[in-house]
Amino acid sequence: MPEQPHQVGGGRRAIGDVAPKLAELTDDVLFEDVWNRPGLAARDRSLVTVAALVTGGDADQLRFHLDHARKNGVTETELVEAITHLAFYAGWPKAMTAITVARQVFAG
């Protein structure tokens, strides 16, 4: 597997003042450990994560992970295609919400 960008969480920065333990777990376990495991490329982890968030209707977390996916090499075209594909498996309203979030994220 080719060299991958080291994945770093932003939990302490985002929520550390309110939920320090959740921030610690986000940064030290989820990102430092799970996201950096060698068995799956960061690009693929991002695509899987975006799919899970679309399926769950988690628009707030989707904002972060769409941008994170782009940083990990997933193109905007691929993200839109994944969301379109998920419309038939996760549900139309969830896909429509995800596309609205994607539009906002891609606009900057």
C-alpha positions in Angstrom: 0.0 0.0 0.0 1.5 3.4 -0.9 2.5 6.0 1.7 -0.6 7.6 3.2 -1.2 11.0 4.8 -1.1 10.7 8.6 -4.7 11.2 9.9 -5.1 13.7 12.7 -8.3 14.4 14.6 -9.6 17.8 15.7 -11.6 16.6 18.7 -9.7 18.6 21.3 -10.0 21.8 19.2 -13.7 21.3 18.4 -15.1 20.0 21.6 -12.3 19.6 24.2 -13.7 22.4 26.4 -17.1 20.8 26.7 -16.4 17.0 26.4 -12.7 16.4 27.1 -12.9 12.6 27.2 -14.9 12.4 23.9 -12.3 14.7 22.4 -9.5 12.5 23.6 -11.2 9.4 22.3 -11.8 11.1 18.9 -8.2 12.2 18.6 -6.3 9.3 20.2 -8.4 6.3 19.4 -10.5 7.1 16.3 -8.0 9.1 14.3 -4.6 8.3 15.7 -5.3 4.5 15.9 -8.2 3.5 13.7 -7.8 5.9 10.8 -4.0 5.2 10.6 -4.3 1.4 10.6 -2.5 0.0 7.5 -5.3 -2.4 6.3 -7.3 0.2 4.4 -6.2 3.3 2.6 -7.2 6.7 4.1 -9.0 7.4 0.8 -11.1 4.3 1.2 -11.7 4.9 4.9 -13.0 8.4 3.9 -15.4 7.0 1.2 -16.7 4.4 3.7 -17.2 7.0 6.4 -19.0 9.4 4.0 -21.3 6.5 3.0 -22.0 5.7 6.6 -22.8 9.3 7.4 -25.1 9.7 4.4 -26.9 6.5 5.4 -27.3 7.7 8.9 -28.4 11.1 7.9 -25.6 12.7 9.9 -25.3 16.1 8.1 -23.2 17.8 10.7 -20.5 15.2 10.7 -20.8 14.8 6.9 -19.6 18.4 6.5 -16.2 17.6 8.1 -15.9 14.2 6.4 -16.6 15.4 2.8 -13.8 17.9 3.2 -11.6 15.3 4.8 -12.3 12.9 2.0 -11.1 15.5 -0.6 -7.9 15.9 1.4 -7.5 12.1 1.3 -7.8 12.0 -2.5 -11.5 11.4 -3.1 -12.7 13.7 -5.9 -15.9 15.8 -5.7 -17.2 13.8 -8.7 -16.7 10.5 -6.8 -18.4 11.9 -3.7 -21.4 13.0 -5.7 -21.5 9.7 -7.5 -21.4 7.8 -4.1 -24.2 10.0 -2.7 -26.3 9.4 -5.9 -25.7 5.7 -5.6 -26.7 5.7 -1.9 -30.1 7.4 -2.8 -31.3 3.9 -3.7 -29.9 2.2 -0.6 -30.1 4.8 2.1 -33.1 6.7 0.9 -33.9 9.7 -1.3 -34.3 12.3 1.5 -30.9 11.3 3.0 -29.2 11.6 -0.4 -30.9 15.0 -1.0 -29.7 16.3 2.4 -26.2 15.0 1.7 -26.0 16.7 -1.7 -27.1 19.9 -0.1 -24.3 19.6 2.4 -21.8 18.6 -0.4 -22.8 21.7 -2.4 -22.0 23.9 0.7 -18.7 22.1 1.4 -17.5 22.2 -2.2 -18.4 25.9 -2.5 -15.9 26.6 0.3 
